[in-house]
């Protein structure tokens, strides 16, 4: 895993993940990462906010967090987004994310 981890940020409001969204994919999944962002594929198209809504639903399922605590705080009309997880325990989100990213890393070897 990359030592430079700029895709997750702890703030007083909660945890912010930097996500590069790939709409119109065959399935919803976290596919890879680099030091700047996590790339997530979403099956919904990028029309009428559908991909953003599905991204929030997907994050809710992956991290087991209520959708009301997940909000896109920047990049709503861009592929590069900042997603805020409010009122969440940093360690819980980080552990779940690192588990998923580690699985991706192992699969790519």
N, C-alpha and C positions, 0 to 999 in steps of 0.2 A: 504494500500500500504506500502511496505517496506520503512523504513526511510533511509536505506543505499542504495543509488542509484549510483552504479558504472557503469551502462550500458550506460550512456549518459555523454559525456565529451565535454566541450567547448574548442576549440583550436583556435589559430590565423588563421588556414586554414579553419575552419568551425566546424561543430558538428560531433562528432564520436559516433556512436552507436555500442555497442557490441551485436552481433547477434549470436544465435545458430541456424543454418539452419537445417531443417529436409526435405530432398529432397524426391521425389516419394510419395508425399502425395495426398490425394484426391482433395484438393483445396489449394489455396493460402490464408493464413491468419496468423495473429499474434495470437498465442494461449496462451502464458503465459509469465511470467517473474519472475526473482528473483533479488537479489541485484547485480548480476554479469552480466546478459545478458537477452535479449529478445529472446524468442523462436518463430521462424517463420517457418511455413510449406509452402513448395513450391511444386507444382505438377511436375515440371521438374526433370528428373533424374540428378544425379551428374556425368554426362559424358560429355566430350567435352565442359565444362564450361557452360552447359545449365542452371543448377540450379543457378549459380551466375548471369547470364544474366536475368533470370526470377526474382531473388531477387531484382535486380536493377529496373526492370520494375515495380514490385509490390510496392517497396518503392516510386517510382515516382508517382504512382497512389494514394497511401495512403496519402502521404504528399504533393501532388500537386506540385511537383518539377520536373524540366526538367531532363531527364536521364543523360544529359551531366554533371550535377552538382553532381552526385552520383558515388562514386568509392569505390571499396573494396581495402582498404589499407593494410590489413594483413589477412592471413588465407584463401587465394584463394583456396587452396587444403585441407582445414580443415573445419570441421563443425562450429567451433568457428571463427567468422569473425569480423573485425573492418570495419565499413562502414562509409565513410566520405561524409557528405553533405556540399559541398563548397558553399561559398557566400550565405548562408542562414541565415535568422534571427533566432537566437536561440530561442526566445520566441515562434515563430510560430511553429517550429518543436516540441518543448517541449510541448506546449499546445495540439497539435494534438496527440502526442504520449501519453500524460497523459490521454486524452479523451478515446483513444482506450484501454489503460491499465486499466482505471477505469471501462470501460464497461466489460472487461474480468473479473475483480475482482468481480463485481456485479453478473455476470452470474455464477460464481463459488460458490456463497454463497448458 
